[in-house]
Amino acid sequence: MGACIHMRVMQHHLLALQQGGGRGSGRGRGGGGDGGSSGSSSTHTHATPTSNRAFGAPDLTPDLLLQYERAGWLRTRGVLPADAAAGLATEIEAHVSRHRLKALQQRVRVLCPEVVDPSATITSEAAAMEALSHTELGFLQFFNTHRTAPQGGAIRGTVLGEHLGAMAAVLLGVDAVRVYQDCVFVKQPGFGETNWHSDLRMTPFDTNASVTCWLPMRAVESGERDSGLLFAEGSHRDFALPFWHDARTADLEARGYNVVSAGRLLPGDCTWHHGWTVHSAGPQLPGSLPRTALAVTFIADGARTLDTRTCSLRKGMRHDEDAESYSDWLSAVKPGAPARHPLLPLTYKRG
């Protein structure tokens, strides 16, 4: 019954999205494509990028909404037109080049706890790589590129525009969404796998209403040839998994999940996954091209911060890996209060 009610709510918001006014335009490739599986096989229907009158976004049909509700992830083709995707990749490449040291300092903080205050003690890329030489790097991450990106540029237009925000609101079945963070993930050739994890575990929120849009900056192949995303389908609805187990070490297929690849993605395509969906990415093979992707995470407007003083938080459940992302605003929001702050911009509101 609850799933049916949620579906009707999402259909209501989808209708409002298609009938409302707004900015932006988009063109897309046809749906379909390969959906290679790393575990049990799974067949998906993909968004047909017919024109959405509000934003030119691919239509989120009832079948796609049901797939997202059941599987916890979705692939949509042609969300960004080719020229917009190319401009975004160019701008992100420049940002990564300027901020590489900061990303390395963050990896040192997370992976090398013996290093005291790496933002102050690690002052060069060479020093960072030396500190990291005894551990495996899975990726570098660059938080909130939109905060320092040029006004009117591709990064701000993508992250803060209504185009993605409107789709996020439909998937969450809410009237309005805020951008929690954007994060650029870079996997260099030879980098290791990304561990199985759920995004909400690394956030300061007490909510289920979160969704991440993942956009590759180059074509990403399916299977082991490249480092595309892998999803444990239905894991976002498995309350017993985080309650009784550690998702990082649990046998996901033994729990009955289909573990599937996002399949081949082209620039302008994207995937969406729920904040509790368990997912990972494979290693980036030596000799391959670096893989860069932009992940934009949305929360429902009104989602509350986690009050660690009163919640029954199990030791080790929450992880501060993304602390650099929220440290600038969290202390300004009362614990347990709605997460509303200028650094959490409202990007879509229906009506």
N, C-alpha and C positions, 0 to 999 in steps of 0.2 A: 504494500500500500504506500509506504513512504517513498519508494522509488518512483511509483506512478505519479504521486503528488509533485515530486521534484521535476519529473519530466514535463508535467503541465506548466509548472512555473517557468522552466527554461524555454518552452515553446512560446509562452506569453512574452518573455523578454526578447526572444528572437523576432517575433512579429513586430514588436515595438522598434527594434533595431532596424528592421528592413523598411519600416514606414517612416522613420524619423529623418530629420535633416542632419547634415554633418559635413565634415571636411574629408578630403582625400579621394584618391582614385586608385584603381589597381587593375592589372591584367594578370591572367594566370594560365599555366599550362593545364592540360586535361588531367583528370584524376587518374588513379590507378598506380601502376608501378609495382616493383617487387617488394615483398615484405618478408625477406629472409629470416628464418628463425634459428636461434642458437639453442633452443630447447624444443618443446613441443610445438607443433605447427599451429599457426593462427592466421585466419583470413580476415582482412579488414576492408571495409568500404571507405573510400576517401572522398573528401569534399570536392564537389564539382564546382570549379571556379566560375560559375555564372555570376553576372554582375549583381552585387548587393547595392541597393539604391542608396544606402547610407554612406558606405565607405569603400565600395568596390571589393570587399573581402569575400572569400569563398563562402558559399552558403553553408551554414551549420544546420543540416537537415535533422529531423527527428531521429533517423537511424544513427547519425553520427553522435548526437547527444546521448543516445542510449549506449552506444559503444563506449563513450567516455565515462559514463556513469558506471558501467560494468567493469571495464578493463582498467580505468584509471589513466589512460593516455589516448592520444589521438594524433594522427598525421594530417596536415593540410597542405595542399599544393598551391604554389603561386600566391602566397599571402603578400609578398612584395614583388612588384614588377622588376624586370631584369635591370633596368637602369638604377632603380633605388637600391637594389641588392648590391650592385657593383660600387655605388657611392658609399654605402655603409661599410663594405669590406675595406675600401681605401682609407676611410676615416679611422676605423678600428685599428688597422695596421699601424697608422701613425701614432695612435694613443698607446698601443702596446710598446712601441719603440721608446716612447718618452718615459713610460712608467714601469719599465721592467724591473728596476732595482726594488721598487716598493712591493711588487708582486713576489720577488724572491725573499724579501724580508718577512713577508707574511708566511711563506712556506717554512722558513726557518723557525718562526714562532710556533707553528703548529707541529712540525716534525722533529724539531730539535729543542726540547724543553730545557736542556742544560744551558742553552745560550740565553743570557740575561739581556732583556730589552733589545732585541735585534734591530728595531727601528733606529736605535741610537748607536749600537755597537757594530752593526754590519753596515759599512759605508761604501762598499763597492760590490759590483756583480761578482768579481773574483772571490771576494771574502765570503759572499753568500754561497757560491758554488762549493767552496772548500768546506763550509759548515754542513752542506747537504751531501757531501761526497759519500757518506756512509749510510745513506738511506735512499730509497727509490722514490723518484719524483713521478707523480701521476699526471700533474698538470700545473700550470701557473694560472692564477685567477686575478682579474683586475676589476675591482669593485666600482660600481656607480660611475661609469664613464660619462653618463649624461650630465653630471654635476660640473664637469670641467670642459665638456665638449663645446664647440663653437655654436653660438646662437644661429638658428636657421640651418644647422647642419643635419647630416643624415642620422647621426646617433640620437640627437634630441628629438628629431622628427619621428624616429621609429619608436623609441622608448616612451616618450611622453605624448605621442599622438593618440587620437581616439581610435585609430585603425585597430591596433592590438587590444587596447583597453575594452573596446566594445565586444570583441570576441571573448575576452576573458570574463566579462560580466555575464554573457550568455552561458558560458560553460559553468560558472559558479552559481547561476540562477539568482543574481543579485542586481540591485538597481545601480550601484556605483562601485568603482574599484579604484584603488591606489596602487602606485608602483612602490613595492617594498624595496627592491633593488634591481639593478641590472648588473650582470657579471660576465666578463669575457673570459672564456676558458681556452687556454692554449696548450696543446699537446705537441711537443717537439718529437721528431723521430727518435725512438729509443725510450721514450717515457713509458712508464708502466700503466697498468690498468687503474681505473677509478673504482674504488670499493663500492659495494652495494650500500645504498643509503637512502634515507628519506629526507627531503629538503627541510620540512618543518621542524625536524629535530635540531636543526642548526639555527633556528630563528628565535626571537624573543616573544613569540605570539602564543596566545591561548585560543586557537581557532582551528577549524577544518577548512575554512574558506580561503584557500590559496591555490594558485595554479601558475605554472611556469611555462613560458613560450621559449623554445630552443631553436635558434636560427643558425645554420652553418654558413661560414663565409666562403667556402668552396664546396664543390661536389663531394659528398661523403658516401663511400661505398658501403654496401651491406656486408654482414658477416665479418670474418676475421681479417679481411684485407685492409680494413680501416677501423678507426675508433669511433664508430657510431654508438648511439645510445641503445641499451638493452633494458627492457621493462619486465618486471614480474607482474603479470596482469592480475588484477583483482586484489593486489596487496594493500591498496589504500582502504579496503573494506575489511581487512583482517585485523580486528581489534586484538585478537589473542597473540599475534606475532610480537608487537612491541611490549605487550603486557607480560608475557611469559618467556620471551626469547630475545636474543640479540640478532637483529636482522643482518648484521655484518657476517655472522658465522652460521646462521641457520641454513638448513638444506631447503632452498626455496622450492625446488621442483617436488620434493617430498611433501610439501604442503599443498600440492595440487595446482600450483600456478603454471600457466604457460609462460615460459621465459622467451621473449621474442625480441627480434631486432627491429629498430625503427625503419630498416630498409634503406634503399638508396635515396639520398636527399640532394637536391640541387639548390644553388643559391636562390633565395626567395621562398623556398619551402620551409616548413617548420613542424615541430612536434609540440604538443601540449601535454603536460602531465600534472596530476594532482599532487598537492604538497606532501601527502603521505604515501604516494606510490614509490615502491622500492625500485631503484634503477641503478645502473652502472654503465661503464664504458670500457671497452677493451684497450689493450696497449696500442701505442702508435709504433708500427714496425720500423726498424732501422731501414733507411733508404727510401722511406715514403715521404710524402709532403707533410709539413706541419698542418695540424688541424686546429682551426680557430672557430669558435662559436660564441654567439651572444645569447645569454639566457636572461629573460626579463620575467621577474616574479611579481605577480599581482596578489593583493589581498582585498577582501571585501571591505568597503568603507564601513567602519564601525567595529572591525576585528579588534580584539583586546590584547594588550600585552600580558605576558605571563607574570603573575604575582608569585614569585618563588618563596615568599614568606608564608603563604597559606596553602599552596598546592602540595599534593602528596607526591612530590618529585622523587623518583628513584635515583639513587646515586649512579651517575654515568649515563643517564638517559639523554640529558641535554649536552650538546657539544658546542664549544665556542669558536669553532673554526671560522665562522663568518663575522667575528666580533668587529673587525675593521669596518664592516658594512653598516652596523647599527650603533656604534659607539658615539657618534656625533649627535644623536637625537634621543636615545633611550632614556637618559637621565632626566630629560625634560618632560617625559610623559609619566604620569602617576602609575605605579604598578597596578595592573588589572583594569586600567582605563582604556577607552577606545584609542587606538594608535593613530592619532591625528597630529601631524607636524608638517611644517613646510618642506622638510626633506623626505616626506612621504606624499608626493603630489597626487592629487585627485586627477585622473586622466580620462575618466568617462563617468557620466551621470545621465541616466535615462530621463527623458522628459524635456 
